[in-house]
């Protein structure tokens, strides 16, 4: 369960826009931290209202997977940056249902 749902995030952004983009007023009205409101506004400005969608749980990787990635970097098979990009790609594909890690090592 997430702390804030998409409906609340949309209400906050609509309130913010209707009140001349007054951040302090919006923060106080909804009792939000400056950091939270700033992040939601940035997400909205970057990709619109759909970017405020509640994300699923963070992907948890097994210790074996983490060790495999670290060993690949140490052996020179990947740079640390390439390994990071590869893990991000895996996350996107998992989120879109393109692949599944169940029963795979």
FENZI-V352058 format. One record per residue. N is the residue number from 1. RES is the residue in one letter. OMEGA is omega in whole degrees, -180 to 180 (none if undefined). Layout:
# FENZI-V352058
N_RES_OMEGA / N_RES_OMEGA
This chain:
# FENZI-V352058
1_X_-180 / 2_X_-178 / 3_X_-179 / 4_X_178 / 5_X_-176 / 6_X_-179 / 7_X_178 / 8_X_179 / 9_X_179 / 10_X_178 / 11_X_-180 / 12_X_-179 / 13_X_178 / 14_X_178 / 15_X_179 / 16_X_-179 / 17_X_-179 / 18_X_-178 / 19_X_174 / 20_X_177 / 21_X_180 / 22_X_-176 / 23_X_-177 / 24_X_179 / 25_X_180 / 26_X_178 / 27_X_-177 / 28_X_-179 / 29_X_-177 / 30_X_-179 / 31_X_180 / 32_X_174 / 33_X_178 / 34_X_-179 / 35_X_-179 / 36_X_-179 / 37_X_180 / 38_X_179 / 39_X_-180 / 40_X_179 / 41_X_179 / 42_X_178 / 43_X_180 / 44_X_-179 / 45_X_-177 / 46_X_-173 / 47_X_179 / 48_X_-172 / 49_X_-179 / 50_X_180 / 51_X_-180 / 52_X_-179 / 53_X_179 / 54_X_-179 / 55_X_177 / 56_X_179 / 57_X_176 / 58_X_178 / 59_X_176 / 60_X_-179 / 61_X_179 / 62_X_176 / 63_X_179 / 64_X_179 / 65_X_179 / 66_X_180 / 67_X_178 / 68_X_179 / 69_X_180 / 70_X_180 / 71_X_178 / 72_X_178 / 73_X_-180 / 74_X_-180 / 75_X_180 / 76_X_179 / 77_X_178 / 78_X_166 / 79_X_178 / 80_X_180 / 81_X_179 / 82_X_178 / 83_X_178 / 84_X_180 / 85_X_178 / 86_X_178 / 87_X_177 / 88_X_178 / 89_X_177 / 90_X_179 / 91_X_-180 / 92_X_-180 / 93_X_176 / 94_X_-179 / 95_X_-179 / 96_X_178 / 97_X_-179 / 98_X_180 / 99_X_176 / 100_X_178 / 101_X_-179 / 102_X_178 / 103_X_177 / 104_X_179 / 105_X_none
